Amino acid sequence: MKNAVEKREDALKTARETYFNKISQAYDERKTALLNAWTIQNHKERQQKIQEAWNNFRKSVKSAWSEYKKAHNQIWKTFAQDRKNCGSGPTGENPGIDLSF
């Protein structure tokens, strides 16, 4: 069981780090897009680029969260199978806790 727990915890940590890296990248891309937008003299074009920057940011964050949830669920599914393979019953751990922060 220790190996199954270690495998799960390492995978959860990696998934969360990947999520944070994607969020960080989304902020960097938004910053660059907004700075570029503010170099545009035409008000209408500038507003369009600002809106685009925010829309792209929201899409990136939503995508990163979706990918994280998918990875998280797969990790716990794999752990449940590993646990069964070890002959262990339910551990009483809450798989949803990682999704609450």
N, CA, C and O atoms as a DFTB+ gen file, in Angstrom:
404 C
 N C O
     1  1       0.816      -1.203       0.000
     2  2       0.000       0.000       0.000
     3  2       0.855       1.261       0.000
     4  3       0.490       2.278      -0.590
     5  1       1.997       1.176       0.670
     6  2       2.859       2.359       0.717
     7  2       3.268       2.798      -0.686
     8  3       3.323       3.992      -0.980
     9  1       3.552       1.829      -1.543
    10  2       3.938       2.172      -2.917
    11  2       2.784       2.830      -3.667
    12  3       2.987       3.770      -4.435
    13  1       1.572       2.326      -3.439
    14  2       0.399       2.899      -4.103
    15  2       0.162       4.328      -3.631
    16  3      -0.167       5.201      -4.433
    17  1       0.325       4.567      -2.343
    18  2       0.144       5.920      -1.789
    19  2       1.225       6.858      -2.327
    20  3       0.938       7.989      -2.721
    21  1       2.463       6.380      -2.340
    22  2       3.549       7.216      -2.851
    23  2       3.331       7.559      -4.321
    24  3       3.512       8.704      -4.733
    25  1       2.945       6.569      -5.099
    26  2       2.665       6.782      -6.526
    27  2       1.553       7.817      -6.707
    28  3       1.665       8.708      -7.549
    29  1       0.485       7.699      -5.922
    30  2      -0.641       8.637      -6.001
    31  2      -0.210      10.043      -5.615
    32  3      -0.511      11.005      -6.322
    33  1       0.488      10.161      -4.504
    34  2       0.888      11.475      -4.011
    35  2       1.854      12.170      -4.963
    36  3       1.745      13.374      -5.196
    37  1       2.793      11.417      -5.510
    38  2       3.718      11.998      -6.484
    39  2       2.968      12.470      -7.734
    40  3       3.245      13.544      -8.269
    41  1       2.024      11.660      -8.184
    42  2       1.248      12.020      -9.379
    43  2       0.370      13.244      -9.114
    44  3       0.242      14.113      -9.976
    45  1      -0.232      13.315      -7.928
    46  2      -1.068      14.476      -7.586
    47  2      -0.226      15.748      -7.523
    48  3      -0.649      16.806      -7.990
    49  1       0.951      15.637      -6.950
    50  2       1.850      16.799      -6.868
    51  2       2.241      17.263      -8.266
    52  3       2.220      18.460      -8.552
    53  1       2.595      16.332      -9.129
    54  2       2.973      16.668     -10.502
    55  2       1.815      17.313     -11.250
    56  3       2.002      18.288     -11.978
    57  1       0.619      16.765     -11.069
    58  2      -0.563      17.324     -11.737
    59  2      -0.819      18.753     -11.270
    60  3      -1.146      19.622     -12.079
    61  1      -0.673      18.995      -9.990
    62  2      -0.903      20.340      -9.454
    63  2       0.179      21.305      -9.940
    64  3      -0.114      22.455     -10.265
    65  1       1.409      20.843      -9.988
    66  2       2.495      21.692     -10.495
    67  2       2.258      22.046     -11.961
    68  3       2.485      23.183     -12.375
    69  1       1.807      21.081     -12.732
    70  2       1.494      21.327     -14.139
    71  2       0.388      22.369     -14.246
    72  3       0.462      23.273     -15.078
    73  1      -0.635      22.245     -13.405
    74  2      -1.739      23.208     -13.382
    75  2      -1.218      24.608     -13.063
    76  3      -1.550      25.571     -13.754
    77  1      -0.408      24.715     -12.021
    78  2       0.129      26.028     -11.640
    79  2       0.998      26.624     -12.742
    80  3       0.959      27.831     -12.981
    81  1       1.775      25.790     -13.408
    82  2       2.606      26.280     -14.510
    83  2       1.747      26.820     -15.648
    84  3       2.088      27.834     -16.257
    85  1       0.646      26.155     -15.932
    86  2      -0.246      26.630     -16.995
    87  2      -0.924      27.940     -16.596
    88  3      -1.133      28.812     -17.439
    89  1      -1.265      28.079     -15.327
    90  2      -1.856      29.329     -14.840
    91  2      -0.836      30.455     -14.941
    92  3      -1.164      31.559     -15.378
    93  1       0.380      30.182     -14.544
    94  2       1.443      31.175     -14.635
    95  2       1.667      31.599     -16.085
    96  3       1.845      32.783     -16.373
    97  1       1.657      30.639     -16.980
    98  2       1.821      30.947     -18.400
    99  2       0.658      31.805     -18.900
   100  3       0.859      32.721     -19.698
   101  1      -0.542      31.514     -18.439
   102  2      -1.719      32.300     -18.843
   103  2      -1.569      33.756     -18.391
   104  3      -1.923      34.673     -19.132
   105  1      -1.049      33.969     -17.186
   106  2      -0.818      35.330     -16.703
   107  2       0.246      36.040     -17.546
   108  3       0.103      37.214     -17.887
   109  1       1.302      35.314     -17.872
   110  2       2.359      35.912     -18.705
   111  2       1.816      36.306     -20.080
   112  3       2.110      37.389     -20.586
   113  1       1.031      35.424     -20.669
   114  2       0.462      35.712     -21.987
   115  2      -0.511      36.885     -21.921
   116  3      -0.547      37.722     -22.822
   117  1      -1.302      36.940     -20.844
   118  2      -2.234      38.058     -20.691
   119  2      -1.476      39.368     -20.547
   120  3      -1.827      40.370     -21.170
   121  1      -0.445      39.355     -19.730
   122  2       0.358      40.563     -19.531
   123  2       0.929      41.055     -20.861
   124  3       0.826      42.238     -21.186
   125  1       1.525      40.152     -21.620
   126  2       2.110      40.515     -22.912
   127  2       1.047      41.068     -23.852
   128  3       1.262      42.082     -24.516
   129  1      -0.091      40.403     -23.906
   130  2      -1.168      40.845     -24.801
   131  2      -1.701      42.218     -24.388
   132  3      -1.980      43.060     -25.241
   133  1      -1.841      42.441     -23.088
   134  2      -2.341      43.743     -22.622
   135  2      -1.328      44.856     -22.894
   136  3      -1.694      45.955     -23.311
   137  1      -0.077      44.559     -22.657
   138  2       0.948      45.569     -22.945
   139  2       0.982      45.906     -24.434
   140  3       1.121      47.070     -24.811
   141  1       0.856      44.892     -25.266
   142  2       0.813      45.125     -26.713
   143  2      -0.430      45.917     -27.103
   144  3      -0.380      46.780     -27.979
   145  1      -1.537      45.614     -26.448
   146  2      -2.787      46.322     -26.758
   147  2      -2.655      47.812     -26.460
   148  3      -3.189      48.647     -27.190
   149  1      -1.949      48.138     -25.395
   150  2      -1.820      49.544     -25.012
   151  2      -0.846      50.317     -25.893
   152  3      -0.654      51.517     -25.696
   153  1      -0.235      49.648     -26.855
   154  2       0.588      50.369     -27.833
   155  2      -0.247      50.791     -29.044
   156  3       0.223      51.547     -29.893
   157  1      -1.460      50.310     -29.119
   158  2      -2.344      50.618     -30.250
   159  2      -3.005      51.968     -30.007
   160  3      -3.596      52.195     -28.952
   161  1      -2.905      52.851     -30.972
   162  2      -3.447      54.206     -30.834
   163  2      -4.965      54.242     -31.010
   164  3      -5.659      54.982     -30.312
   165  1      -5.467      53.454     -31.928
   166  2      -6.893      53.452     -32.228
   167  2      -7.667      52.832     -31.059
   168  3      -7.442      51.680     -30.686
   169  1      -8.583      53.624     -30.491
   170  2      -9.329      53.200     -29.301
   171  2     -10.100      51.902     -29.532
   172  3     -10.035      50.989     -28.709
   173  1     -10.816      51.815     -30.628
   174  2     -11.647      50.634     -30.904
   175  2     -10.780      49.377     -31.053
   176  3     -11.108      48.327     -30.502
   177  1      -9.693      49.486     -31.786
   178  2      -8.792      48.347     -31.974
   179  2      -8.137      47.942     -30.646
   180  3      -7.984      46.758     -30.347
   181  1      -7.760      48.951     -29.865
   182  2      -7.140      48.682     -28.564
   183  2      -8.111      47.949     -27.647
   184  3      -7.733      46.972     -27.000
   185  1      -9.351      48.408     -27.585
   186  2     -10.361      47.759     -26.745
   187  2     -10.598      46.318     -27.190
   188  3     -10.786      45.427     -26.362
   189  1     -10.586      46.101     -28.482
   190  2     -10.780      44.757     -29.018
   191  2      -9.638      43.835     -28.557
   192  3      -9.876      42.698     -28.152
   193  1      -8.418      44.333     -28.624
   194  2      -7.262      43.537     -28.211
   195  2      -7.247      43.296     -26.696
   196  3      -6.828      42.234     -26.236
   197  1      -7.700      44.277     -25.936
   198  2      -7.794      44.108     -24.480
   199  2      -8.815      43.018     -24.163
   200  3      -8.559      42.136     -23.345
   201  1      -9.964      43.086     -24.813
   202  2     -10.998      42.070     -24.597
   203  2     -10.498      40.688     -25.012
   204  3     -10.772      39.693     -24.341
   205  1      -9.771      40.635     -26.111
   206  2      -9.189      39.380     -26.588
   207  2      -8.228      38.797     -25.554
   208  3      -8.230      37.593     -25.300
   209  1      -7.417      39.652     -24.968
   210  2      -6.446      39.207     -23.964
   211  2      -7.161      38.562     -22.779
   212  3      -6.761      37.500     -22.304
   213  1      -8.223      39.216     -22.309
   214  2      -8.974      38.677     -21.172
   215  2      -9.720      37.404     -21.540
   216  3      -9.780      36.471     -20.739
   217  1     -10.284      37.351     -22.729
   218  2     -10.985      36.138     -23.170
   219  2     -10.028      34.958     -23.276
   220  3     -10.340      33.850     -22.840
   221  1      -8.869      35.205     -23.855
   222  2      -7.870      34.141     -23.975
   223  2      -7.395      33.662     -22.603
   224  3      -7.171      32.471     -22.388
   225  1      -7.246      34.618     -21.679
   226  2      -6.845      34.269     -20.322
   227  2      -7.886      33.356     -19.667
   228  3      -7.546      32.326     -19.085
   229  1      -9.152      33.747     -19.773
   230  2     -10.221      32.928     -19.183
   231  2     -10.242      31.524     -19.790
   232  3     -10.410      30.536     -19.075
   233  1     -10.073      31.443     -21.096
   234  2     -10.058      30.134     -21.765
   235  2      -8.889      29.289     -21.274
   236  3      -9.044      28.093     -21.030
   237  1      -7.730      29.903     -21.131
   238  2      -6.543      29.172     -20.676
   239  2      -6.725      28.654     -19.252
   240  3      -6.388      27.508     -18.956
   241  1      -7.254      29.492     -18.383
   242  2      -7.475      29.086     -16.990
   243  2      -8.505      27.967     -16.927
   244  3      -8.319      26.987     -16.206
   245  1      -9.576      28.112     -17.670
   246  2     -10.617      27.081     -17.687
   247  2     -10.063      25.758     -18.216
   248  3     -10.363      24.694     -17.673
   249  1      -9.265      25.824     -19.261
   250  2      -8.662      24.628     -19.838
   251  2      -7.699      23.970     -18.850
   252  3      -7.696      22.748     -18.701
   253  1      -6.893      24.773     -18.186
   254  2      -5.936      24.236     -17.211
   255  2      -6.670      23.524     -16.076
   256  3      -6.250      22.452     -15.641
   257  1      -7.760      24.114     -15.600
   258  2      -8.536      23.503     -14.514
   259  2      -9.172      22.204     -14.982
   260  3      -9.175      21.213     -14.251
   261  1      -9.706      22.202     -16.190
   262  2     -10.326      21.006     -16.744
   263  2      -9.305      19.872     -16.869
   264  3      -9.589      18.727     -16.518
   265  1      -8.130      20.202     -17.368
   266  2      -7.076      19.203     -17.502
   267  2      -6.627      18.691     -16.136
   268  3      -6.357      17.501     -15.972
   269  1      -6.550      19.585     -15.164
   270  2      -6.160      19.166     -13.819
   271  2      -7.201      18.221     -13.226
   272  3      -6.852      17.184     -12.661
   273  1      -8.467      18.575     -13.352
   274  2      -9.525      17.711     -12.806
   275  2      -9.485      16.331     -13.448
   276  3      -9.642      15.318     -12.768
   277  1      -9.276      16.297     -14.749
   278  2      -9.209      15.020     -15.460
   279  2      -8.040      14.185     -14.940
   280  3      -8.197      12.994     -14.668
   281  1      -6.873      14.807     -14.802
   282  2      -5.698      14.095     -14.290
   283  2      -5.939      13.631     -12.856
   284  3      -5.633      12.492     -12.503
   285  1      -6.482      14.508     -12.047
   286  2      -6.777      14.199     -10.646
   287  2      -7.684      12.980     -10.539
   288  3      -7.406      12.056      -9.775
   289  1      -8.759      12.981     -11.303
   290  2      -9.698      11.859     -11.255
   291  2      -9.057      10.561     -11.720
   292  3      -9.319       9.499     -11.154
   293  1      -8.224      10.638     -12.741
   294  2      -7.535       9.445     -13.234
   295  2      -6.544       8.917     -12.200
   296  3      -6.412       7.706     -12.025
   297  1      -5.857       9.814     -11.524
   298  2      -4.901       9.408     -10.487
   299  2      -5.618       8.657      -9.371
   300  3      -5.145       7.616      -8.916
   301  1      -6.756       9.184      -8.933
   302  2      -7.495       8.512      -7.862
   303  2      -8.102       7.195      -8.343
   304  3      -8.198       6.236      -7.577
   305  1      -8.504       7.151      -9.590
   306  2      -9.039       5.901     -10.151
   307  2      -7.939       4.835     -10.178
   308  3      -8.173       3.678      -9.827
   309  1      -6.747       5.238     -10.594
   310  2      -5.609       4.319     -10.611
   311  2      -5.272       3.863      -9.196
   312  3      -4.982       2.689      -8.967
   313  1      -5.313       4.798      -8.249
   314  2      -5.037       4.447      -6.853
   315  2      -6.049       3.433      -6.331
   316  3      -5.682       2.484      -5.637
   317  1      -7.312       3.632      -6.662
   318  2      -8.341       2.692      -6.205
   319  2      -8.055       1.287      -6.734
   320  3      -8.220       0.298      -6.021
   321  1      -7.628       1.216      -7.982
   322  2      -7.294      -0.098      -8.552
   323  2      -6.046      -0.672      -7.885
   324  3      -6.007      -1.859      -7.564
   325  1      -5.040       0.152      -7.677
   326  2      -3.829      -0.305      -6.992
   327  2      -4.160      -0.794      -5.587
   328  3      -3.618      -1.799      -5.127
   329  1      -5.044      -0.081      -4.916
   330  2      -5.456      -0.464      -3.562
   331  2      -6.125      -1.837      -3.576
   332  3      -5.851      -2.686      -2.728
   333  1      -7.001      -2.035      -4.549
   334  2      -7.679      -3.339      -4.666
   335  2      -6.674      -4.443      -4.963
   336  3      -6.776      -5.549      -4.434
   337  1      -5.695      -4.127      -5.823
   338  2      -4.667      -5.112      -6.154
   339  2      -3.833      -5.499      -4.933
   340  3      -3.294      -6.604      -4.863
   341  1      -3.734      -4.585      -3.980
   342  2      -3.002      -4.863      -2.736
   343  2      -3.864      -5.632      -1.743
   344  3      -3.367      -6.121      -0.729
   345  1      -5.149      -5.738      -2.034
   346  2      -6.065      -6.417      -1.123
   347  2      -6.542      -5.534       0.009
   348  3      -7.050      -6.028       1.015
   349  1      -6.384      -4.239      -0.147
   350  2      -6.797      -3.297       0.895
   351  2      -8.207      -2.786       0.612
   352  3      -8.618      -2.631      -0.538
   353  1      -8.918      -2.534       1.677
   354  2     -10.240      -1.936       1.542
   355  2     -10.131      -0.430       1.445
   356  3      -9.031       0.105       1.309
   357  1     -11.254       0.258       1.513
   358  2     -11.255       1.722       1.443
   359  2     -10.353       2.323       2.529
   360  3     -10.277       1.814       3.647
   361  1      -9.684       3.397       2.176
   362  2      -8.741       4.030       3.107
   363  2      -9.385       5.141       3.932
   364  3      -8.815       5.586       4.928
   365  1     -10.556       5.582       3.526
   366  2     -11.217       6.665       4.238
   367  2     -10.733       8.041       3.826
   368  3     -11.135       9.048       4.410
   369  1      -9.871       8.086       2.820
   370  2      -9.365       9.372       2.342
   371  2     -10.364      10.014       1.406
   372  3     -11.091       9.330       0.686
   373  1     -10.394      11.332       1.423
   374  2     -11.334      12.092       0.583
   375  2     -10.630      12.557      -0.680
   376  3      -9.810      13.474      -0.626
   377  1     -10.941      11.933      -1.833
   378  2     -10.273      12.340      -3.066
   379  2     -10.630      13.752      -3.512
   380  3      -9.887      14.355      -4.287
   381  1     -11.736      14.285      -3.047
   382  2     -12.168      15.615      -3.468
   383  2     -11.437      16.748      -2.797
   384  3     -11.555      17.897      -3.224
   385  1     -10.686      16.457      -1.761
   386  2     -10.018      17.513      -1.005
   387  2      -9.031      18.280      -1.876
   388  3      -8.839      19.480      -1.674
   389  1      -8.403      17.611      -2.841
   390  2      -7.446      18.277      -3.709
   391  2      -8.106      19.226      -4.692
   392  3      -7.440      20.068      -5.294
   393  1      -9.395      19.095      -4.853
   394  2     -10.111      19.974      -5.777
   395  2     -10.681      21.199      -5.088
   396  3     -11.265      22.067      -5.736
   397  1     -10.514      21.272      -3.772
   398  2     -11.167      22.349      -3.029
   399  2     -10.277      23.554      -2.757
   400  3     -10.681      24.468      -2.039
   401  1      -9.087      23.570      -3.311
   402  2      -8.230      24.750      -3.102
   403  2      -7.652      25.228      -4.388
   404  3      -6.908      26.209      -4.403
